[in-house]
Amino acid sequence: MKPLSVVVAHCSAKAAESLARSLHNHFRLVNVAHDFGELRNSIPQHRADVAVVDLELAGLSQVQQLHQEFGTTTTIVCTHRLADEKMWMDALAAGAADCCNASDIRAIVLAATSTEFLPHAHAA
């Protein structure tokens, strides 16, 4: 698996930094964006393979916009402090790979890396 570059965008700067510190254990490069505009600029600037987007910072229409702009190169993983099944379904419909609780680092990492394995599964 190649090392990944990640951009984290969260409505709380403190939570974003904490999430970024946790993700540094799993990814090559982790950057923090403080608002949606900065997130949109950071994805191409840092050649982000993954965007971890808090749904309290960006709505589903903005997730869909990110998917349309960067969906071929960037996996979008949505987070929310109260993620539930409906939110998960809505996020997937908007183009996200998953919607996880913001504190569930394992789920975020799995969602971010699961698309890496799809081409190999089809080749076998």
N, CA, C and O atoms as CSV, one atom per row, in Angstrom:
chain,resi,resn,atom,element,x,y,z
A,1,MET,N,N,0.844,-1.174,0.000
A,1,MET,CA,C,0.000,0.000,0.000
A,1,MET,C,C,0.894,1.244,0.000
A,1,MET,O,O,1.852,1.330,0.768
A,2,LYS,N,N,0.570,2.199,-0.865
A,2,LYS,CA,C,1.387,3.412,-0.920
A,2,LYS,C,C,1.108,4.313,0.275
A,2,LYS,O,O,0.005,4.278,0.821
A,3,PRO,N,N,2.072,5.113,0.689
A,3,PRO,CA,C,1.827,6.062,1.766
A,3,PRO,C,C,0.839,7.120,1.292
A,3,PRO,O,O,0.922,7.585,0.155
A,4,LEU,N,N,-0.079,7.496,2.145
A,4,LEU,CA,C,-1.130,8.424,1.765
A,4,LEU,C,C,-0.945,9.802,2.373
A,4,LEU,O,O,-0.366,9.964,3.447
A,5,SER,N,N,-1.451,10.777,1.659
A,5,SER,CA,C,-1.512,12.147,2.134
A,5,SER,C,C,-2.968,12.441,2.501
A,5,SER,O,O,-3.881,12.122,1.740
A,6,VAL,N,N,-3.177,13.047,3.663
A,6,VAL,CA,C,-4.515,13.277,4.191
A,6,VAL,C,C,-4.693,14.747,4.552
A,6,VAL,O,O,-3.776,15.392,5.060
A,7,VAL,N,N,-5.898,15.267,4.279
A,7,VAL,CA,C,-6.287,16.581,4.764
A,7,VAL,C,C,-7.468,16.387,5.705
A,7,VAL,O,O,-8.450,15.736,5.351
A,8,VAL,N,N,-7.371,16.949,6.897
A,8,VAL,CA,C,-8.424,16.860,7.908
A,8,VAL,C,C,-9.100,18.215,8.022
A,8,VAL,O,O,-8.433,19.237,8.187
A,9,ALA,N,N,-10.429,18.222,7.934
A,9,ALA,CA,C,-11.200,19.451,8.123
A,9,ALA,C,C,-12.257,19.181,9.182
A,9,ALA,O,O,-13.123,18.326,9.000
A,10,HIS,N,N,-12.184,19.908,10.283
A,10,HIS,CA,C,-13.100,19.702,11.397
A,10,HIS,C,C,-13.572,21.050,11.911
A,10,HIS,O,O,-12.837,22.035,11.837
A,11,CYS,N,N,-14.798,21.105,12.433
A,11,CYS,CA,C,-15.356,22.383,12.904
A,11,CYS,C,C,-14.630,22.905,14.149
A,11,CYS,O,O,-14.685,24.100,14.439
A,12,SER,N,N,-13.962,22.032,14.872
A,12,SER,CA,C,-13.202,22.422,16.051
A,12,SER,C,C,-11.707,22.317,15.745
A,12,SER,O,O,-11.214,21.248,15.387
A,13,ALA,N,N,-11.001,23.419,15.887
A,13,ALA,CA,C,-9.558,23.406,15.623
A,13,ALA,C,C,-8.842,22.431,16.550
A,13,ALA,O,O,-7.917,21.738,16.127
A,14,LYS,N,N,-9.260,22.374,17.799
A,14,LYS,CA,C,-8.644,21.464,18.765
A,14,LYS,C,C,-8.875,20.012,18.361
A,14,LYS,O,O,-7.949,19.203,18.407
A,15,ALA,N,N,-10.096,19.676,17.967
A,15,ALA,CA,C,-10.413,18.312,17.534
A,15,ALA,C,C,-9.670,17.963,16.249
A,15,ALA,O,O,-9.219,16.830,16.083
A,16,ALA,N,N,-9.541,18.927,15.339
A,16,ALA,CA,C,-8.818,18.696,14.087
A,16,ALA,C,C,-7.357,18.365,14.366
A,16,ALA,O,O,-6.810,17.432,13.778
A,17,GLU,N,N,-6.730,19.112,15.245
A,17,GLU,CA,C,-5.323,18.855,15.589
A,17,GLU,C,C,-5.158,17.510,16.271
A,17,GLU,O,O,-4.193,16.793,16.006
A,18,SER,N,N,-6.089,17.163,17.146
A,18,SER,CA,C,-6.034,15.871,17.827
A,18,SER,C,C,-6.199,14.722,16.833
A,18,SER,O,O,-5.472,13.731,16.896
A,19,LEU,N,N,-7.150,14.857,15.923
A,19,LEU,CA,C,-7.351,13.840,14.891
A,19,LEU,C,C,-6.123,13.742,13.996
A,19,LEU,O,O,-5.688,12.641,13.658
A,20,ALA,N,N,-5.569,14.871,13.613
A,20,ALA,CA,C,-4.369,14.880,12.764
A,20,ALA,C,C,-3.205,14.168,13.463
A,20,ALA,O,O,-2.486,13.392,12.834
A,21,ARG,N,N,-3.018,14.429,14.756
A,21,ARG,CA,C,-1.943,13.751,15.501
A,21,ARG,C,C,-2.148,12.237,15.483
A,21,ARG,O,O,-1.194,11.480,15.301
A,22,SER,N,N,-3.386,11.802,15.670
A,22,SER,CA,C,-3.676,10.366,15.654
A,22,SER,C,C,-3.432,9.760,14.277
A,22,SER,O,O,-2.913,8.649,14.168
A,23,LEU,N,N,-3.806,10.486,13.229
A,23,LEU,CA,C,-3.652,9.977,11.868
A,23,LEU,C,C,-2.199,9.959,11.410
A,23,LEU,O,O,-1.849,9.212,10.496
A,24,HIS,N,N,-1.340,10.778,12.039
A,24,HIS,CA,C,0.091,10.767,11.692
A,24,HIS,C,C,0.711,9.391,11.926
A,24,HIS,O,O,1.724,9.055,11.313
A,25,ASN,N,N,0.109,8.594,12.807
A,25,ASN,CA,C,0.617,7.241,13.057
A,25,ASN,C,C,0.337,6.303,11.885
A,25,ASN,O,O,0.932,5.229,11.791
A,26,HIS,N,N,-0.570,6.707,10.989
A,26,HIS,CA,C,-1.013,5.823,9.916
A,26,HIS,C,C,-0.705,6.322,8.508
A,26,HIS,O,O,-0.698,5.534,7.562
A,27,PHE,N,N,-0.451,7.610,8.360
A,27,PHE,CA,C,-0.294,8.191,7.027
A,27,PHE,C,C,0.979,9.016,6.930
A,27,PHE,O,O,1.495,9.517,7.929
A,28,ARG,N,N,1.470,9.145,5.711
A,28,ARG,CA,C,2.721,9.844,5.424
A,28,ARG,C,C,2.640,11.332,5.774
A,28,ARG,O,O,3.541,11.878,6.412
A,29,LEU,N,N,1.561,11.973,5.354
A,29,LEU,CA,C,1.437,13.419,5.513
A,29,LEU,C,C,0.014,13.745,5.919
A,29,LEU,O,O,-0.932,13.300,5.271
A,30,VAL,N,N,-0.150,14.513,6.978
A,30,VAL,CA,C,-1.479,14.917,7.432
A,30,VAL,C,C,-1.479,16.431,7.604
A,30,VAL,O,O,-0.656,16.990,8.330
A,31,ASN,N,N,-2.422,17.086,6.921
A,31,ASN,CA,C,-2.588,18.535,7.016
A,31,ASN,C,C,-3.967,18.850,7.570
A,31,ASN,O,O,-4.887,18.039,7.465
A,32,VAL,N,N,-4.106,20.023,8.155
A,32,VAL,CA,C,-5.377,20.452,8.723
A,32,VAL,C,C,-5.891,21.652,7.947
A,32,VAL,O,O,-5.154,22.601,7.680
A,33,ALA,N,N,-7.174,21.596,7.588
A,33,ALA,CA,C,-7.866,22.734,6.977
A,33,ALA,C,C,-8.893,23.234,7.978
A,33,ALA,O,O,-9.553,22.439,8.646
A,34,HIS,N,N,-9.029,24.553,8.082
A,34,HIS,CA,C,-9.892,25.131,9.109
A,34,HIS,C,C,-11.274,25.525,8.618
A,34,HIS,O,O,-12.146,25.849,9.425
A,35,ASP,N,N,-11.489,25.503,7.305
A,35,ASP,CA,C,-12.808,25.795,6.753
A,35,ASP,C,C,-12.922,25.127,5.385
A,35,ASP,O,O,-11.956,24.553,4.881
A,36,PHE,N,N,-14.109,25.208,4.793
A,36,PHE,CA,C,-14.339,24.497,3.535
A,36,PHE,C,C,-13.465,25.039,2.404
A,36,PHE,O,O,-12.947,24.260,1.603
A,37,GLY,N,N,-13.295,26.339,2.326
A,37,GLY,CA,C,-12.446,26.921,1.289
A,37,GLY,C,C,-11.016,26.447,1.398
A,37,GLY,O,O,-10.385,26.115,0.395
A,38,GLU,N,N,-10.509,26.416,2.608
A,38,GLU,CA,C,-9.141,25.933,2.823
A,38,GLU,C,C,-9.030,24.447,2.474
A,38,GLU,O,O,-8.014,24.006,1.938
A,39,LEU,N,N,-10.072,23.685,2.779
A,39,LEU,CA,C,-10.092,22.266,2.416
A,39,LEU,C,C,-10.014,22.098,0.904
A,39,LEU,O,O,-9.210,21.307,0.411
A,40,ARG,N,N,-10.838,22.832,0.164
A,40,ARG,CA,C,-10.839,22.741,-1.308
A,40,ARG,C,C,-9.480,23.106,-1.878
A,40,ARG,O,O,-9.048,22.502,-2.860
A,41,ASN,N,N,-8.802,24.066,-1.296
A,41,ASN,CA,C,-7.472,24.455,-1.772
A,41,ASN,C,C,-6.395,23.453,-1.347
A,41,ASN,O,O,-5.430,23.225,-2.077
A,42,SER,N,N,-6.562,22.862,-0.175
A,42,SER,CA,C,-5.552,21.949,0.362
A,42,SER,C,C,-5.498,20.621,-0.373
A,42,SER,O,O,-4.433,20.010,-0.465
A,43,ILE,N,N,-6.626,20.164,-0.895
A,43,ILE,CA,C,-6.637,18.859,-1.566
A,43,ILE,C,C,-5.661,18.842,-2.741
A,43,ILE,O,O,-4.795,17.968,-2.782
A,44,PRO,N,N,-5.761,19.767,-3.698
A,44,PRO,CA,C,-4.772,19.727,-4.791
A,44,PRO,C,C,-3.378,20.202,-4.355
A,44,PRO,O,O,-2.366,19.706,-4.851
A,45,GLN,N,N,-3.334,21.160,-3.430
A,45,GLN,CA,C,-2.044,21.690,-2.989
A,45,GLN,C,C,-1.178,20.596,-2.361
A,45,GLN,O,O,0.027,20.535,-2.607
A,46,HIS,N,N,-1.795,19.737,-1.553
A,46,HIS,CA,C,-1.046,18.680,-0.867
A,46,HIS,C,C,-1.195,17.325,-1.552
A,46,HIS,O,O,-0.751,16.298,-1.039
A,47,ARG,N,N,-1.835,17.348,-2.729
A,47,ARG,CA,C,-2.088,16.104,-3.468
A,47,ARG,C,C,-2.693,15.044,-2.547
A,47,ARG,O,O,-2.240,13.902,-2.482
A,48,ALA,N,N,-3.731,15.476,-1.843
A,48,ALA,CA,C,-4.357,14.618,-0.832
A,48,ALA,C,C,-5.023,13.408,-1.464
A,48,ALA,O,O,-5.816,13.524,-2.398
A,49,ASP,N,N,-4.683,12.259,-0.935
A,49,ASP,CA,C,-5.328,11.017,-1.334
A,49,ASP,C,C,-6.646,10.847,-0.585
A,49,ASP,O,O,-7.568,10.183,-1.059
A,50,VAL,N,N,-6.716,11.470,0.611
A,50,VAL,CA,C,-7.885,11.332,1.482
A,50,VAL,C,C,-8.234,12.688,2.074
A,50,VAL,O,O,-7.358,13.450,2.485
A,51,ALA,N,N,-9.544,12.979,2.110
A,51,ALA,CA,C,-10.049,14.153,2.821
A,51,ALA,C,C,-10.978,13.648,3.919
A,51,ALA,O,O,-11.979,12.988,3.640
A,52,VAL,N,N,-10.641,13.960,5.161
A,52,VAL,CA,C,-11.479,13.599,6.300
A,52,VAL,C,C,-12.271,14.854,6.643
A,52,VAL,O,O,-11.709,15.847,7.104
A,53,VAL,N,N,-13.591,14.803,6.413
A,53,VAL,CA,C,-14.437,15.994,6.461
A,53,VAL,C,C,-15.499,15.860,7.536
A,53,VAL,O,O,-16.324,14.947,7.498
A,54,ASP,N,N,-15.475,16.772,8.494
A,54,ASP,CA,C,-16.489,16.820,9.538
A,54,ASP,C,C,-17.779,17.391,8.954
A,54,ASP,O,O,-17.771,18.466,8.353
A,55,LEU,N,N,-18.875,16.678,9.130
A,55,LEU,CA,C,-20.152,17.130,8.575
A,55,LEU,C,C,-20.735,18.325,9.317
A,55,LEU,O,O,-21.753,18.872,8.892
A,56,GLU,N,N,-20.119,18.737,10.406
A,56,GLU,CA,C,-20.519,19.982,11.058
A,56,GLU,C,C,-19.773,21.175,10.447
A,56,GLU,O,O,-20.160,22.324,10.657
A,57,LEU,N,N,-18.728,20.902,9.709
A,57,LEU,CA,C,-17.986,21.945,9.000
A,57,LEU,C,C,-18.499,22.090,7.572
A,57,LEU,O,O,-18.669,23.203,7.073
A,58,ALA,N,N,-18.741,20.967,6.928
A,58,ALA,CA,C,-19.195,20.959,5.535
A,58,ALA,C,C,-20.459,20.115,5.440
A,58,ALA,O,O,-20.516,19.009,5.978
A,59,GLY,N,N,-21.449,20.628,4.769
A,59,GLY,CA,C,-22.691,19.894,4.595
A,59,GLY,C,C,-22.584,18.854,3.489
A,59,GLY,O,O,-21.573,18.770,2.792
A,60,LEU,N,N,-23.628,18.076,3.343
A,60,LEU,CA,C,-23.624,17.016,2.334
A,60,LEU,C,C,-23.502,17.561,0.919
A,60,LEU,O,O,-22.898,16.916,0.062
A,61,SER,N,N,-24.066,18.738,0.659
A,61,SER,CA,C,-23.920,19.320,-0.684
A,61,SER,C,C,-22.469,19.682,-0.951
A,61,SER,O,O,-22.011,19.588,-2.089
A,62,GLN,N,N,-21.742,20.091,0.073
A,62,GLN,CA,C,-20.324,20.392,-0.096
A,62,GLN,C,C,-19.505,19.111,-0.258
A,62,GLN,O,O,-18.513,19.099,-0.987
A,63,VAL,N,N,-19.911,18.040,0.415
A,63,VAL,CA,C,-19.258,16.744,0.230
A,63,VAL,C,C,-19.454,16.292,-1.211
A,63,VAL,O,O,-18.526,15.797,-1.850
A,64,GLN,N,N,-20.662,16.466,-1.709
A,64,GLN,CA,C,-20.951,16.099,-3.098
A,64,GLN,C,C,-20.095,16.935,-4.058
A,64,GLN,O,O,-19.589,16.417,-5.053
A,65,GLN,N,N,-19.939,18.217,-3.758
A,65,GLN,CA,C,-19.098,19.089,-4.577
A,65,GLN,C,C,-17.646,18.598,-4.577
A,65,GLN,O,O,-17.004,18.557,-5.626
A,66,LEU,N,N,-17.131,18.228,-3.402
A,66,LEU,CA,C,-15.770,17.691,-3.324
A,66,LEU,C,C,-15.645,16.417,-4.137
A,66,LEU,O,O,-14.654,16.209,-4.837
A,67,HIS,N,N,-16.649,15.572,-4.040
A,67,HIS,CA,C,-16.631,14.316,-4.789
A,67,HIS,C,C,-16.613,14.587,-6.296
A,67,HIS,O,O,-15.897,13.914,-7.037
A,68,GLN,N,N,-17.386,15.552,-6.744
A,68,GLN,CA,C,-17.403,15.879,-8.165
A,68,GLN,C,C,-16.071,16.456,-8.622
A,68,GLN,O,O,-15.609,16.156,-9.724
A,69,GLU,N,N,-15.451,17.280,-7.787
A,69,GLU,CA,C,-14.184,17.913,-8.149
A,69,GLU,C,C,-12.981,16.977,-8.024
A,69,GLU,O,O,-12.092,16.987,-8.875
A,70,PHE,N,N,-12.955,16.174,-6.968
A,70,PHE,CA,C,-11.749,15.417,-6.646
A,70,PHE,C,C,-11.975,13.919,-6.505
A,70,PHE,O,O,-11.051,13.197,-6.131
A,71,GLY,N,N,-13.168,13.435,-6.790
A,71,GLY,CA,C,-13.526,12.044,-6.536
A,71,GLY,C,C,-12.681,11.006,-7.236
A,71,GLY,O,O,-12.598,9.868,-6.772
A,72,THR,N,N,-12.052,11.364,-8.335
A,72,THR,CA,C,-11.215,10.380,-9.033
A,72,THR,C,C,-9.833,10.237,-8.396
A,72,THR,O,O,-9.134,9.255,-8.650
A,73,THR,N,N,-9.437,11.199,-7.579
A,73,THR,CA,C,-8.104,11.157,-6.981
A,73,THR,C,C,-8.110,11.161,-5.454
A,73,THR,O,O,-7.104,10.823,-4.831
A,74,THR,N,N,-9.228,11.539,-4.851
A,74,THR,CA,C,-9.276,11.721,-3.399
A,74,THR,C,C,-10.466,10.977,-2.806
A,74,THR,O,O,-11.601,11.152,-3.247
A,75,THR,N,N,-10.200,10.154,-1.812
A,75,THR,CA,C,-11.252,9.466,-1.072
A,75,THR,C,C,-11.759,10.403,0.011
A,75,THR,O,O,-10.972,10.998,0.747
A,76,ILE,N,N,-13.070,10.533,0.105
A,76,ILE,CA,C,-13.671,11.400,1.113
A,76,ILE,C,C,-14.240,10.539,2.228
A,76,ILE,O,O,-15.062,9.655,1.990
A,77,VAL,N,N,-13.795,10.807,3.440
A,77,VAL,CA,C,-14.307,10.128,4.618
A,77,VAL,C,C,-14.970,11.186,5.491
A,77,VAL,O,O,-14.311,12.110,5.967
A,78,CYS,N,N,-16.256,11.046,5.694
A,78,CYS,CA,C,-16.979,12.002,6.529
A,78,CYS,C,C,-16.926,11.558,7.984
A,78,CYS,O,O,-16.872,10.365,8.283
A,79,THR,N,N,-16.943,12.541,8.883
A,79,THR,CA,C,-17.021,12.256,10.311
A,79,THR,C,C,-18.109,13.130,10.916
A,79,THR,O,O,-18.481,14.171,10.375
A,80,HIS,N,N,-18.602,12.670,12.049
A,80,HIS,CA,C,-19.571,13.449,12.825
A,80,HIS,C,C,-19.556,12.888,14.233
A,80,HIS,O,O,-19.355,11.690,14.434
A,81,ARG,N,N,-19.767,13.747,15.190
A,81,ARG,CA,C,-19.740,13.299,16.583
A,81,ARG,C,C,-20.910,12.384,16.917
A,81,ARG,O,O,-20.841,11.602,17.864
A,82,LEU,N,N,-21.994,12.482,16.132
A,82,LEU,CA,C,-23.177,11.649,16.356
A,82,LEU,C,C,-23.546,10.856,15.107
A,82,LEU,O,O,-24.725,10.742,14.776
A,83,ALA,N,N,-22.569,10.317,14.423
A,83,ALA,CA,C,-22.822,9.588,13.176
A,83,ALA,C,C,-23.804,8.449,13.429
A,83,ALA,O,O,-23.648,7.668,14.367
A,84,ASP,N,N,-24.824,8.375,12.567
A,84,ASP,CA,C,-25.802,7.299,12.657
A,84,ASP,C,C,-26.039,6.713,11.263
A,84,ASP,O,O,-25.410,7.143,10.296
A,85,GLU,N,N,-26.933,5.745,11.159
A,85,GLU,CA,C,-27.131,5.050,9.896
A,85,GLU,C,C,-27.662,5.968,8.796
A,85,GLU,O,O,-27.224,5.864,7.650
A,86,LYS,N,N,-28.593,6.858,9.118
A,86,LYS,CA,C,-29.127,7.766,8.108
A,86,LYS,C,C,-28.035,8.703,7.595
A,86,LYS,O,O,-27.917,8.933,6.392
A,87,MET,N,N,-27.251,9.232,8.507
A,87,MET,CA,C,-26.153,10.115,8.116
A,87,MET,C,C,-25.162,9.357,7.242
A,87,MET,O,O,-24.649,9.898,6.263
A,88,TRP,N,N,-24.896,8.106,7.597
A,88,TRP,CA,C,-23.994,7.263,6.823
A,88,TRP,C,C,-24.530,7.084,5.405
A,88,TRP,O,O,-23.787,7.245,4.437
A,89,MET,N,N,-25.811,6.753,5.276
A,89,MET,CA,C,-26.414,6.557,3.952
A,89,MET,C,C,-26.373,7.848,3.138
A,89,MET,O,O,-26.063,7.821,1.946
A,90,ASP,N,N,-26.683,8.974,3.774
A,90,ASP,CA,C,-26.661,10.258,3.079
A,90,ASP,C,C,-25.250,10.632,2.629
A,90,ASP,O,O,-25.063,11.164,1.535
A,91,ALA,N,N,-24.264,10.353,3.474
A,91,ALA,CA,C,-22.878,10.666,3.127
A,91,ALA,C,C,-22.407,9.806,1.954
A,91,ALA,O,O,-21.739,10.303,1.047
A,92,LEU,N,N,-22.752,8.534,1.971
A,92,LEU,CA,C,-22.383,7.659,0.855
A,92,LEU,C,C,-23.055,8.114,-0.433
A,92,LEU,O,O,-22.441,8.085,-1.499
A,93,ALA,N,N,-24.305,8.531,-0.340
A,93,ALA,CA,C,-25.023,9.027,-1.521
A,93,ALA,C,C,-24.377,10.298,-2.070
A,93,ALA,O,O,-24.453,10.567,-3.268
A,94,ALA,N,N,-23.743,11.076,-1.197
A,94,ALA,CA,C,-23.070,12.308,-1.618
A,94,ALA,C,C,-21.678,12.044,-2.190
A,94,ALA,O,O,-21.048,12.951,-2.733
A,95,GLY,N,N,-21.194,10.799,-2.072
A,95,GLY,CA,C,-19.897,10.462,-2.647
A,95,GLY,C,C,-18.817,10.086,-1.656
A,95,GLY,O,O,-17.686,9.807,-2.055
A,96,ALA,N,N,-19.138,10.072,-0.377
A,96,ALA,CA,C,-18.143,9.697,0.626
A,96,ALA,C,C,-17.930,8.185,0.627
A,96,ALA,O,O,-18.823,7.420,0.263
A,97,ALA,N,N,-16.741,7.771,1.039
A,97,ALA,CA,C,-16.439,6.348,1.163
A,97,ALA,C,C,-17.039,5.775,2.442
A,97,ALA,O,O,-17.353,4.587,2.509
A,98,ASP,N,N,-17.198,6.630,3.462
A,98,ASP,CA,C,-17.754,6.194,4.741
A,98,ASP,C,C,-18.100,7.422,5.570
A,98,ASP,O,O,-17.684,8.539,5.261
A,99,CYS,N,N,-18.869,7.193,6.630
A,99,CYS,CA,C,-19.173,8.229,7.609
A,99,CYS,C,C,-18.982,7.597,8.976
A,99,CYS,O,O,-19.696,6.664,9.345
A,100,CYS,N,N,-18.019,8.110,9.723
A,100,CYS,CA,C,-17.615,7.509,10.992
A,100,CYS,C,C,-17.768,8.526,12.117
A,100,CYS,O,O,-17.874,9.731,11.891
A,101,ASN,N,N,-17.776,7.999,13.327
A,101,ASN,CA,C,-17.693,8.874,14.474
A,101,ASN,C,C,-16.323,9.536,14.436
A,101,ASN,O,O,-15.326,8.884,14.127
A,102,ALA,N,N,-16.270,10.807,14.744
A,102,ALA,CA,C,-15.021,11.564,14.642
A,102,ALA,C,C,-13.915,11.020,15.542
A,102,ALA,O,O,-12.736,11.262,15.282
A,103,SER,N,N,-14.275,10.297,16.585
A,103,SER,CA,C,-13.252,9.760,17.490
A,103,SER,C,C,-12.841,8.331,17.146
A,103,SER,O,O,-11.986,7.763,17.825
A,104,ASP,N,N,-13.425,7.744,16.118
A,104,ASP,CA,C,-13.134,6.362,15.751
A,104,ASP,C,C,-11.998,6.316,14.714
A,104,ASP,O,O,-12.247,6.180,13.516
A,105,ILE,N,N,-10.776,6.430,15.184
A,105,ILE,CA,C,-9.600,6.487,14.316
A,105,ILE,C,C,-9.497,5.222,13.461
A,105,ILE,O,O,-9.173,5.305,12.277
A,106,ARG,N,N,-9.764,4.080,14.036
A,106,ARG,CA,C,-9.676,2.817,13.294
A,106,ARG,C,C,-10.614,2.826,12.091
A,106,ARG,O,O,-10.211,2.452,10.989
A,107,ALA,N,N,-11.856,3.249,12.292
A,107,ALA,CA,C,-12.829,3.287,11.192
A,107,ALA,C,C,-12.407,4.286,10.122
A,107,ALA,O,O,-12.572,4.023,8.931
A,108,ILE,N,N,-11.866,5.423,10.533
A,108,ILE,CA,C,-11.408,6.433,9.574
A,108,ILE,C,C,-10.262,5.869,8.733
A,108,ILE,O,O,-10.250,6.019,7.512
A,109,VAL,N,N,-9.305,5.225,9.389
A,109,VAL,CA,C,-8.166,4.639,8.676
A,109,VAL,C,C,-8.639,3.545,7.723
A,109,VAL,O,O,-8.187,3.483,6.580
A,110,LEU,N,N,-9.533,2.693,8.179
A,110,LEU,CA,C,-10.055,1.624,7.312
A,110,LEU,C,C,-10.779,2.207,6.101
A,110,LEU,O,O,-10.588,1.735,4.980
A,111,ALA,N,N,-11.595,3.211,6.314
A,111,ALA,CA,C,-12.311,3.833,5.190
A,111,ALA,C,C,-11.336,4.491,4.226
A,111,ALA,O,O,-11.512,4.416,3.010
A,112,ALA,N,N,-10.318,5.129,4.762
A,112,ALA,CA,C,-9.335,5.814,3.925
A,112,ALA,C,C,-8.504,4.860,3.100
A,112,ALA,O,O,-8.084,5.195,1.992
A,113,THR,N,N,-8.263,3.681,3.624
A,113,THR,CA,C,-7.383,2.738,2.929
A,113,THR,C,C,-8.130,1.638,2.194
A,113,THR,O,O,-7.522,0.933,1.388
A,114,SER,N,N,-9.399,1.465,2.432
A,114,SER,CA,C,-10.120,0.346,1.817
A,114,SER,C,C,-10.178,0.459,0.304
A,114,SER,O,O,-10.156,-0.565,-0.379
A,115,THR,N,N,-10.251,1.658,-0.243
A,115,THR,CA,C,-10.301,1.813,-1.695
A,115,THR,C,C,-8.970,1.455,-2.331
A,115,THR,O,O,-8.922,1.184,-3.531
A,116,GLU,N,N,-7.898,1.446,-1.570
A,116,GLU,CA,C,-6.579,1.056,-2.079
A,116,GLU,C,C,-6.577,-0.398,-2.528
A,116,GLU,O,O,-5.819,-0.773,-3.422
A,117,PHE,N,N,-7.426,-1.219,-1.910
A,117,PHE,CA,C,-7.396,-2.650,-2.175
A,117,PHE,C,C,-8.345,-3.084,-3.282
A,117,PHE,O,O,-8.250,-4.215,-3.760
A,118,LEU,N,N,-9.252,-2.216,-3.699
A,118,LEU,CA,C,-10.236,-2.605,-4.706
A,118,LEU,C,C,-9.623,-3.065,-6.027
A,118,LEU,O,O,-10.041,-4.100,-6.545
A,119,PRO,N,N,-8.650,-2.345,-6.601
A,119,PRO,CA,C,-8.092,-2.805,-7.875
A,119,PRO,C,C,-7.445,-4.181,-7.763
A,119,PRO,O,O,-7.522,-4.975,-8.701
A,120,HIS,N,N,-6.806,-4.476,-6.625
A,120,HIS,CA,C,-6.165,-5.766,-6.438
A,120,HIS,C,C,-7.200,-6.875,-6.330
A,120,HIS,O,O,-6.963,-7.989,-6.797
A,121,ALA,N,N,-8.344,-6.584,-5.720
A,121,ALA,CA,C,-9.395,-7.588,-5.574
A,121,ALA,C,C,-9.951,-7.974,-6.948
A,121,ALA,O,O,-10.257,-9.142,-7.185
A,122,HIS,N,N,-10.080,-7.008,-7.844
A,122,HIS,CA,C,-10.601,-7.303,-9.170
A,122,HIS,C,C,-9.576,-8.036,-10.033
A,122,HIS,O,O,-9.944,-8.775,-10.946
A,123,ALA,N,N,-8.312,-7.836,-9.748
A,123,ALA,CA,C,-7.267,-8.448,-10.557
A,123,ALA,C,C,-7.095,-9.919,-10.222
A,123,ALA,O,O,-6.600,-10.684,-11.050
A,124,ALA,N,N,-7.488,-10.323,-9.039
A,124,ALA,CA,C,-7.274,-11.717,-8.599
A,124,ALA,C,C,-8.211,-12.700,-9.244
A,124,ALA,O,O,-8.139,-13.897,-8.965
